[in-house]
């Protein structure tokens, strides 16, 4: 009776969130063991038809969509190799009505079925978000700096919305990594405090200018001169800011050398 009540609560929760949830074997097919109604709604195939056509084998479902399948496979293999608890990525998910940008969050468990580990996956449609991002892609590649567009949250966190090629190369990310990337997560403690001290100004849409120390994708220490150059939208409770950062590492090194030589 207790198990039945738990299942009822679980299904009710999934219904209220409107999220696609599925359970998979971590085998070569990523075999589907179970999925809620939203899973089938998202891909556009009723459960019976999906089972008849693809035999609950996502690798068959993704046949002909090699790019998306390769992204998923890479994340699965890297998660297993790193003994991580899961992964998050964004792909163009094939559906009956065409491809849609979809955020996939997968959690690996210690559960086994026939000796094979089990994972749970949540899929979220982010088509509208990605379309806006593509339509408003920053093309400031002629500007000698890192251009980025973030949403600033009251808790001091940032969501990366857009970035130019220089920023992405510096950070070691691509457009599929935006939603899972944590901006400014590589700051040292002093720079983190500096950033936090300017959050209130950013939330008010006020101009900011400060220097922080971060790490690039290779772990090298970089000193950045950061300026906010624009605020988009009127919603100052969670504004969207466009900022530019210049690498001034060499300049700071020269300044220190000059001060030492005096």
C-alpha positions in Angstrom: 0.0 0.0 0.0 2.8 2.4 0.9 4.6 1.8 -2.4 1.3 2.5 -4.3 0.9 5.8 -2.5 4.5 6.7 -3.3 3.9 6.0 -7.0 0.8 8.1 -6.9 2.6 11.0 -5.2 5.5 10.7 -7.7 3.1 10.7 -10.7 1.2 13.7 -9.3 4.4 15.6 -8.8 5.6 14.9 -12.4 2.2 16.0 -13.6 2.4 19.3 -11.8 5.9 20.1 -13.0 5.1 19.2 -16.6 8.5 17.7 -17.0 9.5 14.8 -19.2 11.0 12.1 -17.0 12.4 8.8 -18.2 14.3 5.8 -16.7 17.0 4.2 -18.7 19.6 1.4 -18.7 23.1 2.5 -19.2 23.7 0.0 -22.0 24.7 0.4 -25.6 21.1 1.3 -26.5 20.4 3.5 -23.5 17.3 1.3 -23.3 14.1 3.0 -22.1 12.6 1.3 -19.1 9.9 3.7 -18.2 8.7 7.2 -19.2 5.9 9.5 -18.1 3.3 10.9 -20.5 5.2 14.2 -21.0 8.1 12.2 -22.6 5.9 10.9 -25.3 4.2 14.2 -25.7 7.5 15.9 -26.2 8.8 13.5 -29.0 5.3 13.3 -30.6 5.0 9.5 -30.6 2.3 7.7 -28.5 3.8 5.1 -26.2 2.5 2.1 -28.2 3.8 3.5 -31.5 7.2 4.4 -30.0 7.6 0.9 -28.7 6.6 -0.7 -32.0 8.9 1.5 -34.1 11.9 1.9 -31.9 11.6 -1.0 -29.4 12.4 1.3 -26.5 15.9 1.8 -27.9 16.8 5.5 -28.1 19.8 4.7 -30.4 17.2 3.5 -33.0 15.1 6.6 -32.4 18.1 8.9 -33.0 19.1 7.1 -36.2 19.9 9.7 -38.8 20.5 12.3 -36.1 24.2 11.5 -35.5 25.2 14.9 -34.1 22.6 14.8 -31.3 23.3 11.2 -30.5 27.1 11.8 -30.4 26.6 14.6 -27.9 24.5 12.4 -25.7 26.9 9.4 -26.0 29.9 11.7 -25.2 28.2 13.0 -22.1 27.3 9.4 -20.9 30.8 8.0 -21.5 32.5 11.0 -19.8 30.2 10.8 -16.8 31.0 7.1 -16.4 34.7 7.7 -16.9 34.8 10.5 -14.4 32.6 8.6 -11.9 30.3 11.6 -11.8 26.7 11.6 -10.7 25.2 12.8 -14.0 25.4 15.4 -16.8 23.5 18.3 -18.3 23.5 19.3 -22.0 21.4 20.9 -24.7 20.8 19.3 -28.0 18.4 19.6 -31.0 16.1 16.8 -30.1 14.4 14.9 -33.0 10.6 14.9 -32.7 7.8 13.8 -35.0 7.4 17.5 -36.0 11.0 18.3 -36.5 14.0 19.0 -34.3 13.6 21.1 -31.1 16.2 22.5 -28.7 16.0 20.4 -25.6 17.8 20.6 -22.2 18.6 17.2 -20.9 19.6 16.5 -17.3 20.5 13.0 -16.5 21.2 11.5 -13.0 23.1 8.2 -12.7 22.1 5.9 -9.8 23.5 2.8 -8.0 20.5 0.8 -9.0 21.1 -2.2 -11.2 18.9 -4.2 -13.5 20.5 -7.4 -14.7 23.8 -6.0 -13.5 23.4 -2.8 -15.6 23.3 0.6 -14.0 20.1 2.7 -14.2 19.8 6.5 -14.9 17.0 9.0 -14.8 16.6 11.7 -17.4 14.6 15.0 -17.3 14.0 16.7 -20.6 12.9 20.4 -20.9 11.9 22.1 -24.1 14.1 25.2 -24.5 13.3 26.0 -28.1 12.1 29.5 -27.5 15.1 30.4 -25.4 17.5 29.0 -28.0 15.7 30.7 -30.9 16.0 34.1 -29.1 19.7 33.4 -28.4 20.4 32.5 -32.1 18.4 35.5 -33.4 20.3 37.9 -31.0 23.7 36.3 -31.3 26.4 38.8 -30.4 28.6 39.6 -33.4 31.1 41.8 -31.7 34.1 39.7 -32.8 36.0 42.8 -34.0 36.0 44.2 -30.5 39.3 43.2 -28.7 37.6 41.7 -25.6 35.3 39.1 -24.2 31.7 40.1 -24.8 29.0 38.4 -22.8 25.3 38.8 -22.0 24.1 37.6 -18.6 20.9 37.6 -16.6 21.7 38.8 -13.1 19.8 37.1 -10.2 19.2 38.5 -6.7 21.2 35.7 -5.1 24.3 36.9 -6.9 24.3 34.2 -9.6 24.4 34.7 -13.3 22.9 32.9 -16.3 24.9 33.2 -19.5 22.7 34.0 -22.4 25.1 34.9 -25.2 28.8 35.3 -25.8 31.2 36.1 -28.6 33.8 33.7 -29.9 36.6 35.1 -27.8 34.6 34.6 -24.6 33.7 31.0 -25.5 37.3 30.2 -26.4 38.5 31.7 -23.1 35.9 29.8 -21.1 36.2 26.5 -23.1 32.5 26.3 -23.8 30.2 26.2 -26.9 26.7 27.3 -27.4 25.4 23.9 -26.2 27.0 24.5 -22.8 25.5 27.9 -22.0 22.7 26.6 -19.8 25.0 24.4 -17.7 27.9 26.8 -17.5 28.4 28.7 -14.3 29.7 32.2 -15.1 32.5 33.6 -12.9 32.8 30.3 -11.1 36.6 30.4 -11.6 37.2 33.6 -9.6 39.5 33.6 -6.5 38.0 34.7 -3.2 39.1 38.3 -3.5 37.6 38.6 -7.0 34.4 36.9 -5.8 34.0 39.5 -3.1 34.7 42.3 -5.6 32.0 40.9 -7.9 29.5 40.5 -5.0 30.1 44.1 -4.0 28.9 45.2 -7.4 25.8 43.0 -7.6 23.4 45.6 -6.1 24.6 48.1 -8.7 24.0 45.7 -11.5 20.5 44.9 -10.3 19.7 48.6 -10.3 21.0 48.9 -13.9 23.9 51.2 -12.8 27.3 51.2 -14.6 30.1 49.2 -13.0 33.8 48.9 -13.6 36.2 46.7 -11.7 39.1 44.4 -12.0 38.9 40.7 -11.2 41.2 37.7 -11.4 39.9 34.5 -13.0 41.1 31.3 -14.8 40.9 30.4 -18.4 39.9 27.0 -19.7 43.4 25.7 -19.1 43.6 26.9 -15.5 45.9 29.9 -16.3 45.4 32.9 -14.0 44.0 35.9 -16.0 43.4 39.5 -14.8 40.3 41.0 -16.3 39.1 44.6 -16.6 35.3 44.3 -16.5 32.8 47.0 -17.6 29.1 46.8 -18.0 28.2 48.5 -21.3 24.4 48.0 -21.5 21.3 46.9 -19.8 18.6 45.2 -21.8 14.9 45.3 -20.8 13.1 47.1 -18.0 12.9 44.3 -15.5 15.6 45.5 -13.1 14.7 42.9 -10.5 16.6 40.5 -12.7 18.2 42.6 -15.5 20.0 41.3 -18.5 23.4 43.0 -18.8 25.9 43.1 -21.7 29.5 43.5 -20.5 33.0 43.5 -21.9 36.2 42.2 -20.3 39.8 42.9 -21.3 42.7 40.7 -20.5 45.1 43.1 -18.7 47.4 40.4 -17.2 50.5 41.6 -19.1 49.7 45.2 -18.3 49.4 44.4 -14.6 52.6 42.5 -14.7 54.4 45.5 -16.2 52.9 47.8 -13.6 54.2 45.6 -10.8 57.6 45.4 -12.3 57.8 49.2 -12.6 56.7 49.6 -9.0 59.3 47.0 -7.8 62.1 48.8 -9.7 61.5 52.1 -8.0 
